[in-house]
Amino acid sequence: QVTDAPKLEFPQPHYPIRVIADHHEQLRDQVVEVVKRHDPEFSEETVELVHSRQGAYCSLRMVICATGEPQLQALHNELRLNPLVKMVL
């Protein structure tokens, strides 16, 4: 029997976001700027930057306060507009 995945309850005060992108020295600042537009209370202290083995890519992990699907969709869409960004999870 197939069951539906549980619905997320909002707000989610510790919602994880991950951005996979080309490595660039401005990337962190660019991503933080976008995230702050969608979550004004966002704390940069939650940002964790991990470089790929060869250094061409990096992964930015952070935690936001998710208020609902519209906020998350708008955030993902705006992050994907950055040409450095390859994937938003």
Buried (B, 14 or more C-beta within 10 A) or exposed (E): EEEEEEEEEBEBEEBEBEBBBBBEEEBBEBBBEBBBEBBEEBEEEBBEBEEEEEEEBBBBBBBBBBBEEEBBEEBBEBBEEBEBBEEBE
